[in-house]
Structures are given as structure tokens and as C-alpha cells.
Amino acid sequence: MAEELIRIKLTVNGREYEVGLEGNERLIDVLRDRLGLKSVKEGCGEGDCGLCLVLADGVPIHSCLMMAFQAEGKEITTVEGLGDEKNLHPIQRAFIDVGAVQCGYCIPAAILAAKHLIDTTKNPSREEIRRSLRSVLCRCGSYLRFEQAILKVVGRT
Amino acid sequence: MSSEEEILKRFAAIEQAREFYIIGKKVSRVDALDAVLGRPMYTGDLVTGDFLFVKAVRSPYAHALIKGIDTSRALKQRGIEAVITHRDIPGENDAGSLIPDRPLLAVDKVRHYGEAVALVAGSRVEDVEEAVRLVDVEYEPLPVVKDPFTAMKPDAPKIQNRDNIVTHFKIRKGNIEEGFSKADIIVENTYKTQFMDGLPLETEVAYAFPEKDGRITCISSMQNPFDVYNKVVKILGVEPEDVRVIQAATGGGFGPKSDETPIDIAAYACLAVKKTGKPAFAVFTREEATTVQCKRHAFTIKHKTGATRDGKLVVWKSELVADTGAYISKGHLVIARATFHCTGPYEVPHVWADGYCVLTNNTMAGSTRGFGAPQAHFAAELQMDTLARKLGMDPVEIRARNILRPGSLTATSQRIDDAGLEICFGKAVETARWHQKRREYEEFNKTSSRIKKGIGIALLYHGNTLGPEGEDFATVHVRIEEDGDVVVQTGLTEYGTGALTSLAIVVAEILGIPAGWVRVERPDTSAVTSPGPTVASRTTVIGGRAAADAATQLRDRLAEVAARLLECSPSELVFKDGVVSVGGDEKRSIGFRELVSEAVKRGVELRVRGYYMAPPTKWDPETGQGAPYNQYTFGALVSEVEVDTETGLVVVKRMTAAYDAGRVINPLGLLAVIEGGSIQGLGHALTEEIIHEEGVVVNPSLHGYIIPTTNEAPEWIEPIAVESPGRIGVFGAKAMGEIPVVLPMASIANAVAHAIGVFIRETPLKPERVLKAIREERER
């Protein structure tokens, strides 16, 4: 391990952490390797695929493009912070019910993108739903399932 | 309407009159709960403690001699523990999945851009990346063979020490001279399809570590753990029991994870472990994956087709040329499947087809979802619409006159015995309101100058499972735990298709228990026997038969115990709702779990191995005539598009997809596969293209290679499930995993032709190509 250059405080899924960083660590590295939040996936490392999407102060960001020190003071949410087996978040429930899961690799990112939409947009239009999800690639092509899941959560199906 | 209701409605025909207990009912994927909680462990999520990173040194040339490899500078780099070249491979330097033509690490020549020459292992990824640049390889560039037509010339440079033409696959049916003499109209066209990448979003990745006894365990992302295992054992030069391969959760397969690169990545990690004794982790960057992962073959297809004045096909002559890149991989099988299907699902009395699989210096092509069928259907279906236009017929009318019906003979003279195609065709046309829409759009286009609308159709037949491609067998292990939970374990893998959920459903159906009582375990080469490959959409169809065999054996054993307890004959017993009863009589019954515990007390073995082998298929290699497949999946896809004639942009608005699944085991899974495959196929039709320049892949990224996002997904995909039971599949099931990706290119291209009035016979239908076609049409 190289020398720690920076110490930051951040909140992840409601819990406060103080982390010593090497200068070049990305937020995704801290979330996965230091905090063990393995739901955050990496599909390209250059901001194309969106699988590393997390919410920072409620806003979706690519955690492979954010340096960890930029997360100082922020509140980060990953899928681990949404629900658990006994108490699923309505979006998680809807993803199961509409059959959205195929290979599963993009699912955490898609759920967070959907959460952001539902938290910020009352009664979203189909265009708004599509726009909210377009930064998350799903090669299995579950896009219409994601849309159905969101419509279900907002009570439109 | 809730989504459950929506699904029930769409599959109403299947839900009704169902004699099954669970099959065809709505069952969530066995792995869906874990997935939404972010819990599935993919390979990269399992890496812990100290380990070495392994990276490959890759060729910057598409074709070059290797004059020398000097590793000394790399070895001096801080933190580097090993540099491995072909000289350091303890066993055989052969990584070809089926044909031993491909070294794991190049010896004296590189044959494609990005070919691996050496491996570097070290503790910090930055140091390893630097050391990769410090491995000095001296190359002497050779002429690059860029396309298969150059490669087929007698004086072309040889890619390997063999003829560049790998396979010449033939179909000879009837007499084409006679056919052409009877034809009133003949159309002749050339079609071209592009290289594409299946592009699973999780790249190739492997984590290997030494066990205390010196054996090596390798966890990886792949479709075929046994293929990887067998190759790694040979490459390491060790005994079979010295290696164990486990499939972690796998973030997409689509073919590339079934053949070459999963072998490479596992071998990289295992070689580093073997050399250093330390755990090792190897993962492809997106650029590496997109460069070296097996592509969908680029095809050039020439068709000359003759029909009578009333639209009846009489003759079809084809030449198909597939560019398989520098190594064969599965190219010899892909060309066979494409050639078998080259006339589309139509009855043609006289057929002559030559299929060539050809080596070039492009990056390797191999298995990709659909396996030659998308290219074959694209060309055949555009040919049909061209004929229809020349004859002044509606595309639906010409198809109705020629489709494969019960009793029809395919291009290989195989007799079709079910009406799946007729039903799919009829339902798709009706549901899409074909005739009405066709008229509406033509009216619309008369007054709209910029936006043009179109509707197109394509039909499918798809020979099921391996057929000529290998031994079509499967094994599935099932055991019942003492508490009555049922565990399914097999080397067949889950990578997104939902097929293992189907196996759980089959087992639950036969044992008469809720699907939730059945658990599926991870594939592990040390725990199960070889199940045959997880390819060719065969897990539900063939694996399902093995699962059914296992469940039936267990049911028989339990029935014997129950018959004694309930004082009846085993044949009177009904297994349903987790209860075993005499003819459904509640008073004479025992709970399934209680019965299991009684059986355990009596020492009954509740662990079995199920097996199924499909009948071998027969055809004549000289004429292609015979029955290459045991059964066929059928389908029809209607696409509706809007073309912006100023920008050339094509938008797919709606698709109507009717598929004959034989028997729908899991409607929810089928729905996702139909929608998802249609969207993936939409990408093939409109945007996806691996571009080689002098053999160099110039767009190996997700911003250079464009796959569909939510924005490109159609507004709606109407799925229609048809059940025309197949001969061999479990409960009549037919292959569905690959199928929905086959037709979109053809169906969308026909819709675009309807919109703009001109056929575009080369994919993808990217804006510049569409604009060029519109311009040429206007100038004509």
C-alpha cells in the first residue's frame, strides 16, 4: 500500500466513514475495496456504461469518474443501502415482479437510476423514465422491464 | 393494469387449459432477489487479500513475424514477480476451444491485432501496466490480409500453415438449371453484414489461487467451465485433479463467454499461480475485451433466386462467405448453420449453396448469440421482399405462398412436422394489423417529405440445439436434503438466460412442490460431471430433459416409500402442492417433507444424476441433404420504423414478435428474453459495428461501438408465445435463448425499405448509409 495522502469523511448508506486515501483512488475503488460494497460494478472505467452509478447527495454519478477525495462530506447511496430481504424497497420489489433481472450485472445501477427518478419526479412521463435510465447500459436489453417496474412503483400500471 | 396482470394477459393462451402444476405459471427467477439486493458474487467481487495482477502484452500488428522477445527490462520493474512467454508454458501452448490452431501466447508469428505475446504478473496494477510496455518484442510486419475474398485467392499470404479456406459447406437439392428454366422472374443480389461484438458488460475475468495441497482453484466468468478446465489442465501440464474451475455469477454471455477468451483469462491467472505460488487476478479492460473477444462473423452473401409469376419459389442459388479472422474458433460450425438456413423458412425445390469459412488477419470471430442465423435470415428475408416488389405482391402474400408448413421440405429436404411457423406468421400479421398499417404508412409518406414510415416483416426457422455441432447431451444432479429442500447442481451455467430457473421449474413440476423449494447451486468442476456445453439455446431444451430424468428417479424412489406408508400402488400416487396423495385424496396423503424424512430414515438414497442424449442427427456432407436438427423453433417479427430522410436516422417504434417456444416453461423469463433479444438485434441492425482498418480494431470502446440504450428501445414490443411442441425438448420446449436476436436485422431493414422505397443490403443501417441510399434512389 502506498502512502496515504488524504483523509476524507463521507457518509455511505447512512453510516459515517473516515478513509485515508492514496491520491489516485476513485470513488468506486473506495466503495468496493475499502467498504466492501460490491454491488457497485465496473463495465468500462470511462463513464460509458453507467454500471458504477451511485447516488451522491441523491444525484446519480459515475463512481469510476469521481475521485474519492471529491466525495468528501457527501452522502453516498448504493443498493446495499436501499432495502434488505425482509424489507425490499418498492423498486427492488417491482424489478423482481416484472422480471427485470437477466444477467444481473447492471441491476444495482438501474435500480439507483430509477430511485433518483422516483425521488425527484412526480408522475414521470415515459420520456422522463427513458431519459433517467439511458446512462445505464443493459446488454440483456431489459429496458422495457425497467420501465414497467418504474410505472408499477408510481402506480401507473 | 398491474404488471402481473399484464403478463398473464399476454400469455393468456398458455395460462388457460394448463394441465401443468408450475410450468407456464409466473415464477420469478431463482436469482432475482439476490440481484436486486446487489448480492450476487461476480468474479471480481470475490477477490480478497494479497494477489498478483496479470496482464497480457498484446501485438500492435495484425500480421507480423516475431523475431525476438526480451523480458529483461520488464523483470527489473518494481514489484514484478513473473514475465511469462510461450517458453514458460509447462504444458501445451494451445488455447483453441475446439480446434487446436491457436496458441495461448504467440510463438513466432502474430496473426491478428491484439494477439497475446507475453504475460506480466506483479502486485500493483500500475507497475504491471508499465512492465507490459517494457517487454521488448521485435516484430517484422507482414502483408495484412484484410478480407476473405483476398484470402481466397491462390496467391494470398497464408494466415496459418494451411489453406485460408477452412470449410466449404454445400447444399445440393434438386437441379438448379431446371429450376432457373422454370422461373418467370429471377433476382440476384449481394448482402453484407458487419463484424459485431456480443459484448457482455462484465469483461473476461479470472481469479486463481493455490490450495494448501498445491492444487489450483480458478473462479471465473464463463459459459462452459468444463471447456476452460480441460484446456487449463493441458496448458499447465498437470493432472486433471490438480485444477478446479468454479463459475462465479456471470455478467452476460452472448457467445463470447462460450469459446476462446474465457480459456485465455483463466489460463493467464492459473499460469501466474503456477509460476509464483501466489493468488492471481486477471481481468480484461473494455478495450481488450472488445478487441480480442470472439466477434459475430462478417458475411458476404450472394443470392440468385427464381420464382414463378404467382410468387412461388422454384430455385435458390447462394454463396456465403464468412470472415472468421485469424483463428477458426467455431467458424466452421457457424458457416454450416448459416448455410443450412440460407433460404429462410421457405420451401424451395431446387437449392444450390456454397458456404465458405475463411481465415484473414482480422480479429477472431466465433460464437455469438444466433450463430450465423442473423446473417442468413437478413439476406434471405430481403431477397423475399425484393421478389415481392418485383412481382407487385405484398411481402405477406409472397411469404404465405412459400412458408414451411407441416409436410414441407427444407433446403436439406428435412420434413417439417409441425405448424409453428404458420401460427406465428398468422398471429404476428394479425396482431400488428399489418395490412392496415401498410396502407396507412404509404398514405402518410405521400404527404410527409421529411419523416417516412415503414413496416416490415421477417420469418424464422432455427434448427434446435447442437445438431451437427456436437454431442447433444446433458447431465443434471439433483438431491433432496433431509429437510425436504431440493438442490439442483449442474455444470450447465446461468449467465442471464434464466435457463437454470427453468431447470428448477422442471424439477418442481415433476416432484409436485413449489418452485421456491428448489435451490440451484453454482457449477463446480470438482462437484459435477461434464454436462456438455451451455450454448445453442440448449439448457432448457436438453438440460431440462436431464433434470426431468433426475426428478423422475427421485420421484420413483419417494413413491415406493409413500406407497408402503399409504398402502397403495406407486402408480396411484399424485405429487402436487408439496403433498403426496393417493389419487388426490387428502385423507390418504403425506406431506412431501415428511415423506422425505421417512425415506431418509429408511436409508433411501436421494441423490441422483440425470442424463439425456438427443438422437444423433444425420445429413450427407457432400449434399447437405438430410435432417441436421431434431426440431425447429419458428418465429415472425414485424417492425415499424420512422426514417428521418434529412439525417438518415432510423427509429424503431414498435415490434410484434411471435415465437413458437414449443412449450413455455417460464413465461416471465420468456418475455424478458424476447424483449431483450429484440433490442440487442435492433443494435445489430442500426448501430453496432466493429471496424477493422488494416486489421486494427479502431473502435474498441462503448463510445466507439454503440449498443442500444433505453432511448433506442422501441416504444413497445408485443410478445406472442406460440406452443407447437417439439419432438425432443422437455415437455415439448423449443430453443429460445438465442432466437429473438436473429430477426431484427431482417425485419428492420425490410421496414426501412418500405419507408424509403429502396433496399439497403448492407448492415448496420447507420445514418450515412441510409442517406446515401435515399440520395441514390432520388437520382435514379
Boltz contact constraints between the chains, C-beta under 6 A:
constraints:
  - contact:
      token1: [A, 38]
      token2: [B, 45]
      max_distance: 6.0
  - contact:
      token1: [A, 39]
      token2: [B, 38]
      max_distance: 6.0
  - contact:
      token1: [A, 43]
      token2: [B, 201]
      max_distance: 6.0
  - contact:
      token1: [A, 44]
      token2: [B, 286]
      max_distance: 6.0
  - contact:
      token1: [A, 44]
      token2: [B, 702]
      max_distance: 6.0
  - contact:
      token1: [A, 48]
      token2: [B, 702]
      max_distance: 6.0
  - contact:
      token1: [A, 48]
      token2: [B, 703]
      max_distance: 6.0
  - contact:
      token1: [A, 49]
      token2: [B, 201]
      max_distance: 6.0
  - contact:
      token1: [A, 49]
      token2: [B, 702]
      max_distance: 6.0
  - contact:
      token1: [A, 79]
      token2: [B, 38]
      max_distance: 6.0
  - contact:
      token1: [A, 80]
      token2: [B, 38]
      max_distance: 6.0
  - contact:
      token1: [A, 92]
      token2: [B, 36]
      max_distance: 6.0
  - contact:
      token1: [A, 95]
      token2: [B, 36]
      max_distance: 6.0
  - contact:
      token1: [A, 96]
      token2: [B, 28]
      max_distance: 6.0
  - contact:
      token1: [A, 96]
      token2: [B, 32]
      max_distance: 6.0
  - contact:
      token1: [A, 96]
      token2: [B, 36]
      max_distance: 6.0
  - contact:
      token1: [A, 97]
      token2: [B, 3]
      max_distance: 6.0
  - contact:
      token1: [A, 98]
      token2: [B, 3]
      max_distance: 6.0
  - contact:
      token1: [A, 99]
      token2: [B, 668]
      max_distance: 6.0
  - contact:
      token1: [A, 99]
      token2: [B, 671]
      max_distance: 6.0
  - contact:
      token1: [A, 99]
      token2: [B, 672]
      max_distance: 6.0
  - contact:
      token1: [A, 101]
      token2: [B, 29]
      max_distance: 6.0
  - contact:
      token1: [A, 101]
      token2: [B, 32]
      max_distance: 6.0
  - contact:
      token1: [A, 101]
      token2: [B, 35]
      max_distance: 6.0
  - contact:
      token1: [A, 102]
      token2: [B, 496]
      max_distance: 6.0
  - contact:
      token1: [A, 102]
      token2: [B, 672]
      max_distance: 6.0
  - contact:
      token1: [A, 103]
      token2: [B, 251]
      max_distance: 6.0
  - contact:
      token1: [A, 103]
      token2: [B, 252]
      max_distance: 6.0
  - contact:
      token1: [A, 103]
      token2: [B, 495]
      max_distance: 6.0
  - contact:
      token1: [A, 103]
      token2: [B, 496]
      max_distance: 6.0
  - contact:
      token1: [A, 104]
      token2: [B, 35]
      max_distance: 6.0
  - contact:
      token1: [A, 104]
      token2: [B, 40]
      max_distance: 6.0
  - contact:
      token1: [A, 105]
      token2: [B, 201]
      max_distance: 6.0
  - contact:
      token1: [A, 105]
      token2: [B, 202]
      max_distance: 6.0
  - contact:
      token1: [A, 105]
      token2: [B, 251]
      max_distance: 6.0
  - contact:
      token1: [A, 107]
      token2: [B, 35]
      max_distance: 6.0
  - contact:
      token1: [A, 108]
      token2: [B, 38]
      max_distance: 6.0
  - contact:
      token1: [A, 130]
      token2: [B, 710]
      max_distance: 6.0
  - contact:
      token1: [A, 130]
      token2: [B, 711]
      max_distance: 6.0
  - contact:
      token1: [A, 133]
      token2: [B, 710]
      max_distance: 6.0
  - contact:
      token1: [A, 134]
      token2: [B, 709]
      max_distance: 6.0
  - contact:
      token1: [A, 134]
      token2: [B, 710]
      max_distance: 6.0
  - contact:
      token1: [A, 134]
      token2: [B, 711]
      max_distance: 6.0
  - contact:
      token1: [A, 139]
      token2: [B, 199]
      max_distance: 6.0
  - contact:
      token1: [A, 139]
      token2: [B, 201]
      max_distance: 6.0
  - contact:
      token1: [A, 139]
      token2: [B, 252]
      max_distance: 6.0
  - contact:
      token1: [A, 140]
      token2: [B, 496]
      max_distance: 6.0
  - contact:
      token1: [A, 140]
      token2: [B, 676]
      max_distance: 6.0
  - contact:
      token1: [A, 141]
      token2: [B, 676]
      max_distance: 6.0
  - contact:
      token1: [A, 141]
      token2: [B, 679]
      max_distance: 6.0
  - contact:
      token1: [A, 141]
      token2: [B, 680]
      max_distance: 6.0
  - contact:
      token1: [A, 142]
      token2: [B, 676]
      max_distance: 6.0
  - contact:
      token1: [A, 143]
      token2: [B, 710]
      max_distance: 6.0
  - contact:
      token1: [A, 143]
      token2: [B, 713]
      max_distance: 6.0
  - contact:
      token1: [A, 144]
      token2: [B, 675]
      max_distance: 6.0
  - contact:
      token1: [A, 145]
      token2: [B, 672]
      max_distance: 6.0
  - contact:
      token1: [A, 148]
      token2: [B, 3]
      max_distance: 6.0
  - contact:
      token1: [A, 152]
      token2: [B, 3]
      max_distance: 6.0
  - contact:
      token1: [A, 157]
      token2: [B, 1]
      max_distance: 6.0
  - contact:
      token1: [A, 157]
      token2: [B, 2]
      max_distance: 6.0
  - contact:
      token1: [A, 157]
      token2: [B, 3]
      max_distance: 6.0
